[in-house]
Amino acid sequence: MSAADPRLSINQATIKYANLEEALKVTAGAGIQAIGLWREPVNEVGLDVAARMLSDSGLRFSTHCRGGFFTLPEGAERIAALDDNRRAIEETATLAAAGAEGSTAVLVLVAGGLPEGDRDLVGARERVRDAIGALAEDAKAAGVTLAIEPLHPMYASDRAVVSTLGEALDIAADFDAHVVGAAVDTFHIWWDPQVLEQIARAGREGRIATYQVCDWKTPLPVDVLLGRHYMGDGVIDFASLTEAVVATGYDRDIEVEIFNADIWADSAQNVVRRTAEAFTATVSPHLR
C-alpha cells in the first residue's frame, strides 16, 4: 500500500467498534496523520487520559463529534443540553491542544430534529440559532469553532432541522467566522442544486470549519443513518465538490466519516486501509 494522503483524517465513527486506544493505534499505524474523535470513547477513558493518549499517538486532531441537539423548548432539558455542549467545547479545546501541530479545535454541531408533537420547523431552526448564540462566548473564550453541520433533508424530523449549507451559513452569519462555521459533508449536501455556490460563499465568509467525505449509494438501508459508503462506491462527484472546497483556500485535514453496519463489522485495520485507498483514488487527485 502506498503512503496515505497527508490530508486524510479518519473520523472515529468509521471504525466505530474500536475503542480510543485501538483507533489511535490503527490510524497512526497505517501512516495516517490525523483523527477526528467522538465524545463517547473519549469520556469512557476520561478527558485527561484521552488527551494524553492523543498526544502520545502523534496524530493531529481534526474535529470533535458532536455537540448540538438544540431544538428543545425552554426548560430543564434545554438547559441541560446547553451545559453538555459547554462540556463538549472544553473537551474540544483540550484535545486540540494535545494533538500534533496542525490540530484544529472544531466541534461539530448536529442541530437536532423536531421535538415530539412539534411541527414548527421555522421555530425549531430559530431555537438552534438562539442556542448557538448562548454558546458563542464560551466557544470564543476556549478558542473553539462551532461547526454547524447541515444534514440531508431525510433527517430533518429526527436529527437536524438544518438541511442545506445555505441554511447553516445563514445561522453562522450572526457570529464571528472564527467562532461559528459550517461542516461541509459530501453525504449530506451532494444533492443540493446550490451546493457549489454555497461552498464558494462559505469560502468567502471564512466559514468552512471541516470538510468530510463519504459516498451515497441506493438503495438505502432500513436505518438510513447507516447508508454511508467508501468513496467511489456510490454516485457522489468528489471531483467537483473537492475542487470547489480547495478553491476557497481550505487547506486543512479532510475527514472520512462512514456509518455502515457492514463496514463496522470489518476489522479496523481493513477499514482504515480501504479508506485510505478510496481517498487516494477519489479525493487526492483534486487536492493539487
Sequence and secondary structure as in RCSB ss.txt:
>XXXX:A:sequence
MSAADPRLSINQATIKYANLEEALKVTAGAGIQAIGLWREPVNEVGLDVAARMLSDSGLRFSTHCRGGFFTLPEG
AERIAALDDNRRAIEETATLAAAGAEGSTAVLVLVAGGLPEGDRDLVGARERVRDAIGALAEDAKAAGVTLAIEP
LHPMYASDRAVVSTLGEALDIAADFDAHVVGAAVDTFHIWWDPQVLEQIARAGREGRIATYQVCDWKTPLPVDVL
LGRHYMGDGVIDFASLTEAVVATGYDRDIEVEIFNADIWADSAQNVVRRTAEAFTATVSPHLR
>XXXX:A:secstr
     TTEEEEGGGGTTS HHHHHHHHHHTT  EEEEEHHHHHHH HHHHHHHHHHHT EEEEEEEEE     SS
HHHHHHHHHHHHHHHHHHHHHHHS TT   EEEEE B   TT   HHHHHHHHHHHHHHHHHHHHHHT EEEE  
  GGGTTTTBS  SHHHHHHHHTTS TTTEEEEEEHHHHTT TTHHHHHHHHHHTT EEEEEE EE SS  SSGG
G EE TTSSS  HHHHHHHHHHTT  S EEE    HHHHHS HHHHHHHHHHHHHHHTGGG  
